[in-house]
Structures are given as structure tokens and as C-alpha cells.
Amino acid sequence: MTPEPQQVVGQDSREPQVESKPAVERPEPTSPPSLPPSYVVLHMPRAALWILAAAVIAPWVWMIALPQGGKGGKQWNLFDGSSALPRTESKTVYCKSGPWGEMEYTRILIEPPEEFVMANYDVPQQARWFFKGYSADALRHFLQTTGLNSNQLQTLTDSSHWERTVDGIWVKPPKDLVLNMGGEARARLYTALAAFTENSSQNEPFRFRADVADEWFEDSGLSDETIALVKRLLYRRGSTLCFSDHEVILPLINSPQEKSRLVKTLARKSTMLLKLRVRPDSDIESISKYWAKGYRAKDIRPILQSAAHHADGVTVDVAHLMPKFARSLLYTYPLPTEDPAKLNRDCHWTSLNFFSEDVDDRYSDIEVVRQTLQTQYHPVPGDLALGDILIFLRPGGVVIHSCVYVADDIVFTKNGASFAMPWILMALDDVLAFYPSEPPLEVRRYRANKF
């Protein structure tokens, strides 16, 4: 029986709800190595990404684990100011072998293009927090549980800083209060605010993997003063570091160049240049079948056969093995637009278009997403394959994200509809860390009926 999604607005821009069905087990993550891999930081316009991707070839050393980073290493404690993290010179990570063949990758960081980096952030804004559905008594009670100091608590519970509406209460915190909140209080307060889409800065914060926190600001060109100011305002959500206070920080920076560098740095995303290792004894037919997905063999087999002729083996960029849609978007950012259809080119639009020859903007409509999952997809009971869709759900069936399985533990994803969110490859555990939840999210797997 096919899944039967229901329309419910959720976290990732416009999320459907999936009716409760027997749970599908989440794929088991591989064990992490003892140290996180190094990063290559790329400041890339769109065209340069493909040139770099074709040029990166790393030496072969066989391993059987995907890194999730930081095991045994010192964590960045947000509350003691420490930021020291172990580093490693190894830049190539080796995946498990499987029907996809032998894969390896190099981690990279990408940033939004210069052309529109400040498009959404250069207009001064007053920090405003919306407490949806709160009464005055309920708001005061909640604020008393956050760990704010007595002066901060007195300020925020003063109704002169409030604006009451039929839906809840807006609070306008003074700038100094925002700058001086403690890390734990900020985390508790902003986690609560994140439940309401009206609080866009908390609902969709800038975020980065906490276990490699120093990589966020490495080689950014930012001044020490700016970095120190930002670090004061970081807070933790699960295994992710978050930043939500650009409204307060940007007006304090006089240099337009420094503002631009800060936004680009905050918007950095960790991804990977993924390669398929092809050797003379590789099973080309089997590997071609996996990547061709039944109907692209004529496009996949020739490049693999050619690569197999090299005595020592060569690597092929997995981007060349992806369907046309994914290949055209990988490592790119959407252009800012006012087109209503293009504004909703989010995770669901990305997932359902994965095998499309031509972009189908009907998947910008949440009702079409619901109907498509209901009528054209079925649960995956066994091993995952290229193009399967992973649906992330909170308890109660609220879907907050979807992405597309590629191979091993790697997915093709766009983490939100924002223009600051690129189309990238990520490890599944890293995507889960991007959407921290307590209790943990459930992951269900779906495959198109035509496969």
C-alpha cells in the first residue's frame, strides 16, 4: 500500500505530514574514524566549481568508514570560550564498497556567490521575537525557565517591550540584552522561538557542525574582533552550532566588505567532492546498472569502460553519473527571484525532480507533493538505491525535510528554500545533525513506482 501524506506546514519552508504507517528503519550509519577530515575552503562562483571538481584527484588508501568527525577530540565548549580542535592532514575519505562501486571524497566548504550575498541581509532590522499562542502569564512563566539573569528577566517581562496580537505576543528585546545573554539561556530561548516560522532567524538559523566548529571561520578574512563577537552569540542545538543574531551584529560593523565576508562565512556549507574509483577489474556492468537506474546505461557505461582501461585505475566525478537535473544543480545556489513558483524550490521540489528531464515546478505546490508521494511512490523495505527519497519526520508524522539517496551513506539535498542554501552532497548523519530534534527524527524511505 502506498504512503498517504497529509498537508501540514512544517520547518523546511512548506512541509507535508505523512500519515502514521509501520515505521521503516533508518539506514545504519557507518562508524566514525577518530579524527575529522581536513577541509578545502572554496570561494566559488558557479562556473569554477565544475572546473575544480574535475581537477581534484587524491591518492588511494583503502578504509571502510565514513567520518562524522571529532571522536575522541576536544569539543568546542560554547560556554568557556575554548575553540581548540584537533586537525588532520588526511583529505581523502573512503566509503564502503557496494553495488555503486568504490567511492572516495574530499570535504569542501562552499559559500554563496558575491553577486547576491547581501541581498537579504543588508537592510537594518529590529530584533523581534514572536511567542505564538502565549498569554502574558504563560510568557512570563516561560522566560523564568530560560536561565536569564534577573536584570534580563525584568526587562523581557516588562510589557512595554511587548506587542500583543490575536495570535500571540511580539517581544522587542534591547540590543544590549541580546548581546549579553548567556549561551545556555540563548539556546533555550531560541529553541523555543524556532517552533514558530515567524521567527525566521531562529527557525532557519545559520548553522554548522559543532565537532568541526573552527572550520566555520577558517580563512574567512574576518577580523579577530568580528569573529569574537559572533562566537559570543553562538548557541548549540543538538550536534549543531547555530547563529541567529545577524540583525544585531551587522549594524555594529562599519565596513561593507566586512559585512559581506561575515554573511558569506556564516552561510558556508560543508559538502564533498565525491569520486567513483574505477579499476581494470571493476565490475563495469554491475556498477553501470546501479548508476544508470535502468534507462541511462548508454550514458553511464562508456565513461566507466574508458576509465577501466587505465592500468592503475582512475576516479570519475560522481556528478557525471547523476541524472541531468541533479548534475545541473550540484554545488550551485538559486538566484534570488520574486517568482512565486521558484520561491518554493525547496527540499521536496528537489527530491521529486531528481529524475526529471525537465524541471517540474508543480512540485512547488505542497498539495502536488502530497499527491505524488501518495500515488507514485512506495516504501522501501530493503536496501536503498540511487534516487530513493528519505523523509524526515518528527513524532506525530510532521515532515520537516526530504533528500535523495545517492550511495553508501551519502545524499543529495537542499536544506531549505532559502537562496543561501545550495544543492549539495552530504552524509546522512550530517543532514540529521542539521535538523536536531528530541526525540530523534524518524527517517522513512520511498521509491518511485516506476522503479
C-alpha positions as CSV (number, residue, x, y, z in Angstrom):
1,M,0.0,0.0,0.0
2,T,1.4,3.4,-0.9
3,P,2.1,6.1,1.7
4,E,-0.6,8.7,2.3
5,P,0.8,12.1,3.1
6,Q,-1.3,14.9,4.6
7,Q,-0.7,18.6,4.2
8,V,0.9,20.2,7.3
9,V,3.2,23.2,7.3
10,G,6.5,22.3,9.0
11,Q,10.0,23.6,9.4
12,D,11.6,23.3,6.0
13,S,9.6,26.1,4.3
14,R,6.4,24.1,3.5
15,E,6.3,20.6,4.9
16,P,3.7,17.9,4.4
17,Q,2.6,15.5,7.1
18,V,2.7,11.8,6.4
19,E,0.0,9.6,7.9
20,S,1.3,7.2,10.5
21,K,2.3,3.9,8.9
22,P,4.6,1.0,10.2
23,A,7.9,2.6,10.8
24,V,10.7,2.0,8.3
25,E,14.1,1.5,9.8
26,R,16.6,4.2,9.3
27,P,19.8,3.2,7.5
28,E,22.5,2.4,9.9
29,P,25.4,4.9,9.8
30,T,28.9,3.7,9.5
31,S,31.3,4.1,12.4
32,P,33.3,7.4,12.5
33,P,37.1,7.5,12.5
34,S,39.0,9.0,15.3
35,L,39.6,12.4,13.7
36,P,37.6,14.7,11.4
37,P,39.0,15.2,7.9
38,S,40.5,18.5,6.8
39,Y,38.6,20.9,4.7
40,V,39.4,22.7,1.5
41,V,37.7,26.1,1.6
42,L,36.4,27.2,-1.8
43,H,35.2,30.7,-2.6
44,M,33.5,29.7,-5.8
45,P,31.5,31.3,-8.5
46,R,29.2,28.8,-10.1
47,A,31.3,28.0,-13.2
48,A,34.5,27.5,-11.3
49,L,33.0,24.7,-9.2
50,W,32.9,22.3,-12.1
51,I,36.4,23.0,-13.2
52,L,37.7,22.4,-9.7
53,A,35.6,19.2,-9.3
54,A,37.2,17.8,-12.4
55,A,40.7,18.6,-11.2
56,V,40.7,17.1,-7.8
57,I,42.2,13.5,-7.7
58,A,43.5,12.1,-4.4
59,P,45.8,9.1,-3.7
60,W,44.1,5.7,-3.0
61,V,44.2,4.2,0.5
62,W,41.5,1.7,1.5
63,M,39.3,2.3,4.5
64,I,35.8,1.3,5.4
65,A,34.4,4.1,7.4
66,L,32.6,7.4,6.8
67,P,33.7,10.2,9.1
68,Q,31.3,12.0,11.4
69,G,34.2,13.8,13.0
70,G,35.6,14.5,16.4
71,K,35.5,11.2,18.1
72,G,38.0,11.4,21.0
73,G,38.8,15.0,20.2
74,K,38.1,18.1,22.3
75,Q,34.7,19.6,21.7
76,W,34.2,23.4,21.4
77,N,32.6,24.3,24.7
78,L,30.4,27.4,23.9
79,F,30.4,28.4,27.5
80,D,34.1,28.5,28.3
81,G,35.3,30.3,25.2
82,S,37.6,27.5,24.1
83,S,37.8,26.9,20.4
84,A,40.8,24.5,20.0
85,L,40.1,21.4,17.9
86,P,42.3,18.6,16.6
87,R,43.3,18.7,12.9
88,T,44.4,16.0,10.5
89,E,46.3,16.3,7.2
90,S,44.2,13.5,5.5
91,K,42.0,15.0,2.9
92,T,40.5,11.9,1.2
93,V,37.8,9.8,2.9
94,Y,37.0,6.3,1.6
95,C,33.4,4.9,1.6
96,K,32.1,1.4,1.9
97,S,32.1,-0.5,-1.3
98,G,28.7,-1.7,-2.6
99,P,26.7,-2.0,-5.9
100,W,27.7,1.6,-6.6
101,G,31.4,0.6,-6.7
102,E,34.3,2.1,-4.7
103,M,33.9,5.7,-3.7
104,E,36.1,8.4,-2.1
105,Y,35.5,12.0,-1.3
106,T,37.2,15.2,-0.3
107,R,35.4,17.6,2.1
108,I,35.0,21.2,0.9
109,L,33.2,24.3,2.1
110,I,31.2,26.5,-0.3
111,E,29.9,30.0,0.1
112,P,27.1,32.0,-1.6
113,P,28.2,33.9,-4.7
114,E,29.3,37.5,-4.3
115,E,26.6,38.7,-6.6
116,F,23.8,38.4,-4.1
117,V,25.3,37.6,-0.8
118,M,23.9,40.7,0.9
119,A,20.5,40.6,-0.9
120,N,18.6,39.5,2.2
121,Y,20.8,40.9,5.0
122,D,21.7,44.5,4.2
123,V,18.5,46.1,5.4
124,P,18.7,47.0,9.2
125,Q,16.1,45.2,11.2
126,Q,15.0,45.4,14.8
127,A,15.3,42.0,16.6
128,R,11.7,40.8,17.3
129,W,10.6,37.5,18.8
130,F,7.2,36.0,18.4
131,F,5.6,33.8,21.0
132,K,2.7,32.3,19.2
133,G,-0.3,31.3,21.3
134,Y,1.2,32.7,24.5
135,S,-0.7,34.6,27.1
136,A,1.0,37.2,29.2
137,D,1.2,34.8,32.2
138,A,2.4,31.9,30.1
139,L,5.2,34.1,28.5
140,R,6.4,35.3,31.9
141,H,6.5,31.8,33.2
142,F,8.4,30.5,30.2
143,L,11.0,33.3,30.4
144,Q,11.7,32.4,34.1
145,T,12.7,28.9,33.0
146,T,15.3,30.0,30.4
147,G,18.2,30.9,32.8
148,L,18.2,34.6,32.0
149,N,19.7,36.8,34.8
150,S,17.5,38.9,36.9
151,N,18.0,42.1,35.0
152,Q,17.4,40.5,31.7
153,L,14.3,38.7,33.0
154,Q,12.9,42.0,34.4
155,T,13.4,43.7,31.0
156,L,11.8,41.0,28.9
157,T,8.8,40.6,31.3
158,D,8.2,44.4,31.1
159,S,5.1,44.6,28.8
160,S,6.4,47.9,27.5
161,H,8.6,45.8,25.3
162,W,5.6,43.7,24.1
163,E,3.2,44.0,21.2
164,R,0.1,41.8,21.7
165,T,-1.8,40.4,18.8
166,V,-4.7,37.9,18.5
167,D,-2.1,35.2,17.7
168,G,0.4,35.8,20.5
169,I,3.0,38.3,21.7
170,W,5.8,40.0,19.9
171,V,8.8,40.9,22.1
172,K,11.3,43.6,21.1
173,P,14.5,42.9,23.1
174,P,17.0,45.7,23.6
175,K,20.3,45.2,21.6
176,D,22.4,45.1,24.7
177,L,20.3,42.3,26.2
178,V,20.7,40.2,23.0
179,L,24.5,40.7,23.0
180,N,24.9,39.8,26.6
181,M,22.7,36.7,27.1
182,G,24.4,33.6,28.3
183,G,24.9,30.7,25.9
184,E,22.6,28.3,27.8
185,A,19.8,30.9,28.1
186,R,20.2,31.8,24.4
187,A,19.9,28.1,23.4
188,R,16.7,27.5,25.5
189,L,15.1,30.7,24.3
190,Y,15.9,30.4,20.6
191,T,15.0,26.7,20.6
192,A,11.5,27.7,21.8
193,L,11.3,30.5,19.2
194,A,12.3,28.1,16.4
195,A,9.0,26.4,16.7
196,F,7.3,29.4,15.0
197,T,8.0,30.3,11.4
198,E,7.5,34.0,12.2
199,N,10.9,33.8,13.9
200,S,12.9,33.2,10.7
201,S,16.3,33.8,12.3
202,Q,15.7,31.1,14.9
203,N,13.6,28.8,12.7
204,E,16.2,28.8,10.0
205,P,19.5,29.9,11.7
206,F,22.9,29.9,10.2
207,R,24.4,26.6,11.3
208,F,27.4,24.4,11.2
209,R,28.7,21.0,12.5
210,A,29.8,21.6,16.1
211,D,32.5,18.9,16.0
212,V,34.5,21.0,13.5
213,A,33.5,24.4,14.7
214,D,36.8,26.1,13.9
215,E,36.4,25.3,10.2
216,W,33.4,27.7,10.1
217,F,35.6,30.7,10.4
218,E,38.9,29.4,9.0
219,D,40.4,31.5,6.2
220,S,37.4,33.8,6.2
221,G,39.3,37.0,6.1
222,L,37.2,38.3,9.0
223,S,38.8,40.4,11.7
224,D,39.5,38.9,15.1
225,E,37.0,41.3,16.6
226,T,34.2,40.2,14.3
227,I,34.9,36.5,14.9
228,A,35.0,37.0,18.7
229,L,31.7,38.9,18.6
230,V,30.0,36.2,16.6
231,K,31.3,33.4,18.8
232,R,29.8,35.1,21.8
233,L,26.3,34.7,20.2
234,L,26.6,31.1,19.0
235,Y,24.4,28.5,20.6
236,R,24.1,24.8,20.4
237,R,21.1,22.8,19.1
238,G,21.9,19.1,19.3
239,S,25.2,18.5,17.5
240,T,24.9,21.7,15.5
241,L,26.1,25.2,16.2
242,C,23.6,28.0,15.4
243,F,23.7,31.7,14.9
244,S,20.6,33.8,14.8
245,D,21.6,37.4,15.6
246,H,22.7,38.9,12.4
247,E,20.1,41.7,12.9
248,V,22.1,42.8,15.9
249,I,25.6,42.1,14.6
250,L,25.6,43.7,11.1
251,P,24.7,47.3,12.2
252,L,27.8,47.1,14.5
253,I,30.1,46.5,11.5
254,N,31.0,49.7,9.6
255,S,32.8,48.1,6.7
256,P,30.6,46.9,3.8
257,Q,33.3,44.4,2.9
258,E,33.4,43.0,6.4
259,K,29.6,42.6,6.4
260,S,29.8,40.7,3.1
261,R,32.6,38.5,4.4
262,L,30.6,37.8,7.5
263,V,27.4,36.8,5.7
264,K,29.4,34.6,3.3
265,T,31.2,32.9,6.2
266,L,28.0,32.3,8.2
267,A,26.4,30.8,5.1
268,R,29.2,28.3,4.5
269,K,28.1,24.8,3.9
270,S,30.1,21.6,4.3
271,T,29.9,19.3,1.3
272,M,32.0,16.8,-0.6
273,L,33.6,16.3,-4.0
274,L,32.6,12.6,-4.5
275,K,34.5,10.3,-6.8
276,L,34.0,6.8,-8.1
277,R,37.2,4.7,-8.3
278,V,37.3,2.6,-11.4
279,R,39.9,-0.2,-11.9
280,P,40.6,-2.7,-14.7
281,D,38.9,-5.4,-12.6
282,S,35.9,-3.3,-11.6
283,D,32.5,-4.9,-12.5
284,I,31.5,-2.3,-15.0
285,E,28.2,-3.9,-15.9
286,S,27.1,-4.0,-12.3
287,I,28.3,-0.5,-11.5
288,S,26.7,0.9,-14.7
289,K,23.4,-0.8,-13.7
290,Y,23.4,0.9,-10.3
291,W,24.1,4.4,-11.6
292,A,22.0,4.1,-14.8
293,K,18.9,3.2,-12.9
294,G,17.7,1.1,-15.7
295,Y,17.5,3.6,-18.5
296,R,20.7,5.7,-18.7
297,A,23.1,2.8,-19.3
298,K,24.1,4.2,-22.7
299,D,25.2,7.4,-21.0
300,I,27.0,5.8,-18.0
301,R,28.7,2.7,-19.4
302,P,31.1,4.4,-21.9
303,I,32.7,6.6,-19.4
304,L,33.2,3.7,-16.9
305,Q,34.6,1.4,-19.7
306,S,37.0,4.1,-20.7
307,A,38.2,4.7,-17.1
308,A,38.7,0.9,-16.6
309,H,41.3,0.8,-19.4
310,H,43.8,2.6,-17.2
311,A,46.2,0.1,-15.6
312,D,46.2,1.9,-12.2
313,G,42.6,2.9,-12.2
314,V,41.2,6.4,-12.3
315,T,38.5,8.3,-10.5
316,V,35.3,9.6,-12.1
317,D,33.4,12.6,-10.6
318,V,30.1,11.2,-9.4
319,A,28.5,14.4,-10.7
320,H,28.9,12.9,-14.2
321,L,26.9,9.9,-13.1
322,M,24.0,11.8,-11.7
323,P,20.7,12.4,-13.6
324,K,20.5,15.6,-15.7
325,F,18.6,17.6,-13.1
326,A,20.9,16.9,-10.1
327,R,24.0,17.3,-12.3
328,S,22.9,20.8,-13.3
329,L,22.3,22.0,-9.8
330,L,25.0,20.3,-7.7
331,Y,27.2,22.9,-5.8
332,T,25.1,25.8,-7.1
333,Y,22.9,28.4,-5.4
334,P,19.4,29.5,-6.6
335,L,19.2,33.0,-8.0
336,P,17.1,35.5,-5.9
337,T,13.7,35.9,-7.5
338,E,10.2,37.1,-6.8
339,D,8.7,34.3,-9.0
340,P,6.3,32.6,-6.6
341,A,7.0,29.1,-8.1
342,K,10.7,29.5,-7.8
343,L,10.5,30.7,-4.2
344,N,9.4,27.2,-3.2
345,R,12.2,25.3,-4.9
346,D,13.0,23.5,-1.6
347,C,13.9,20.0,-0.5
348,H,10.6,18.4,-1.7
349,W,10.9,20.1,-5.1
350,T,14.4,18.9,-5.3
351,S,13.6,15.3,-4.3
352,L,10.7,14.8,-6.6
353,N,12.5,16.4,-9.6
354,F,15.6,14.2,-9.2
355,F,15.0,12.1,-12.3
356,S,13.1,14.8,-14.3
357,E,14.4,15.5,-17.8
358,D,12.7,19.0,-17.5
359,V,12.1,20.9,-14.2
360,D,8.6,20.4,-13.0
361,D,7.5,23.4,-10.8
362,R,4.3,21.6,-9.9
363,Y,6.4,20.2,-7.0
364,S,6.5,23.8,-5.6
365,D,2.9,23.1,-4.6
366,I,2.6,21.2,-1.4
367,E,-0.6,19.6,-2.4
368,V,1.1,18.2,-5.5
369,V,3.9,16.9,-3.3
370,R,1.4,15.1,-1.1
371,Q,-0.5,13.5,-4.0
372,T,2.7,12.5,-5.7
373,L,4.1,10.7,-2.7
374,Q,0.7,9.0,-2.2
375,T,0.2,7.8,-5.7
376,Q,3.6,7.4,-7.3
377,Y,5.9,6.2,-4.5
378,H,6.0,3.2,-2.2
379,P,8.0,2.3,1.0
380,V,11.5,0.7,0.5
381,P,11.7,-2.5,2.6
382,G,15.2,-3.4,1.7
383,D,18.5,-1.8,0.5
384,L,18.4,1.7,-0.7
385,A,19.2,2.6,-4.3
386,L,20.1,5.8,-6.3
387,G,17.1,8.2,-6.3
388,D,15.2,6.8,-3.3
389,I,13.7,9.6,-1.2
390,L,14.3,9.9,2.5
391,I,11.6,11.6,4.5
392,F,12.5,13.1,7.9
393,L,9.6,13.1,10.4
394,R,9.0,14.4,13.9
395,P,6.7,12.5,16.3
396,G,3.2,12.7,15.1
397,G,4.1,12.4,11.4
398,V,5.2,16.1,10.8
399,V,7.6,16.0,7.9
400,I,10.4,18.6,8.2
401,H,12.8,17.6,5.3
402,S,13.4,15.3,2.4
403,C,16.5,14.4,0.5
404,V,17.6,11.9,-2.2
405,Y,19.8,8.8,-1.6
406,V,22.9,8.6,-3.7
407,A,25.1,5.8,-2.4
408,D,26.6,4.4,0.8
409,D,25.5,7.0,3.4
410,I,25.5,10.0,1.1
411,V,22.5,12.0,-0.1
412,F,21.7,14.9,-2.5
413,T,20.0,17.6,-0.6
414,K,18.8,21.2,-0.4
415,N,18.3,22.1,3.2
416,G,15.6,24.7,2.9
417,A,14.2,27.0,0.2
418,S,16.4,29.9,1.0
419,F,18.7,31.5,-1.6
420,A,21.5,30.9,0.8
421,M,21.0,27.1,0.7
422,P,22.9,25.3,-2.2
423,W,22.3,21.9,-3.7
424,I,25.0,19.7,-2.2
425,L,26.0,16.2,-1.3
426,M,26.1,15.3,2.4
427,A,26.5,12.4,4.7
428,L,23.1,11.3,6.1
429,D,24.2,11.8,9.7
430,D,25.3,15.4,8.8
431,V,21.8,16.1,7.4
432,L,20.2,14.7,10.6
433,A,22.5,17.0,12.6
434,F,21.3,19.9,10.5
435,Y,17.8,19.2,11.8
436,P,18.3,18.4,15.5
437,S,15.3,17.0,17.3
438,E,14.4,15.5,20.6
439,P,13.3,12.8,20.4
440,P,15.3,11.9,17.3
441,L,13.7,12.2,13.9
442,E,12.3,9.2,12.2
443,V,13.6,8.5,8.6
444,R,11.3,6.8,6.2
445,R,12.4,5.6,2.7
446,Y,10.4,5.8,-0.5
447,R,10.9,4.7,-4.1
448,A,9.2,5.7,-7.3
449,N,6.8,3.1,-8.5
450,K,8.4,3.0,-12.0
451,F,11.5,1.5,-10.4
